[in-house]
């Protein structure tokens, strides 16, 4: 009997974790190469690139959950909404 672990490691699962890791690495490189000062956006709080990435990822999780529960379409549509959300957060938050 082969022990396969508790999680099904599909290509989609692997890509998800690789993309998150790549985003964090990109933020690290940008922070070292181009230091920034926090800015105040529409949220009324000071945010850095890392803060905006966290807000983007958290919002994207809720967008995907809402899409699964409310929309009877392929999940690719949620990806498009998440990309628009990410662009808006990095631009205005």
N, C-alpha and C positions, 0 to 999 in steps of 0.2 A: 504494500500500500504506500502510495506516494503522498507525503504531506504537502499540500499546496498553500497552506497559510490561511489567514482569515480574510484576505481581500483578493478579489479577482483583478489581477493586473492586466488590464486591456491596454490597447494602444492609446485610447482616449484618456485613460487614467494616467498613464506614463507621460503623455504630452502635457496634461494639466500640471503635473508636478514640475516638469522641465520648464514650462513657461513661467511658473511662479519663481523658480530658482533663477531663471534668466532675468526676470524683472528685478529681483533683489540684487543680483550681481550688477546689473546695469545701473541701479540706483547707487550702489557703492562706488562704481567707477566714476559716475557723474559727480558724486559728492567729493571725491578726491580731486578730480580734474577741474571741476567748476564749482567751487564752494558757493553757497548761496546764503542770503539772509532770509529769514522768514517773511512772508507777506500776508497781508490781510485781504481776504476776498469777500465774496458774498455771504459766507458763513459768519463773518464778523470775528473770526479767530485767526491767530497767526498760524500759518501752515508752511511746511517745507515740502520738498518733493516726496519724501518718505511718508509724510502725513497724507498727502494727496493720493499716493499709491494705496495706502491702507483704506482710505475712504472709498476709492474706486473699487478695490477688491471686496469690501464689505457690501457696497451697493450692488455690485455685480452678483454676489451670492443671493441677495434678496430678489433681484430682477429674475435670476434663473429659477428660484423657487416659485415666484409668482407666475412665471411663464409656464412652469410645469403644472401648476394648479389651476390656472385660469384660461390658458390658450391651448387649443387643440391643433397645434402645428409643430413642425420640426423645431428642435432646439436651436438650430442655426439662426433662426430669427432673434432669439434672445442674445446670441453673440453680437449681432448687429446693434441691438439696443445697448448692450454693454459697451461696445466700442464708442458709440455716441456719448454715453454716460461718462466714459473715461476721458474723452476729449473735452467735455464740458467741465469736469472736475479739474483737470489740469489747466484749463484756460481761466476759469472764473473762481475757483475755490481758494 
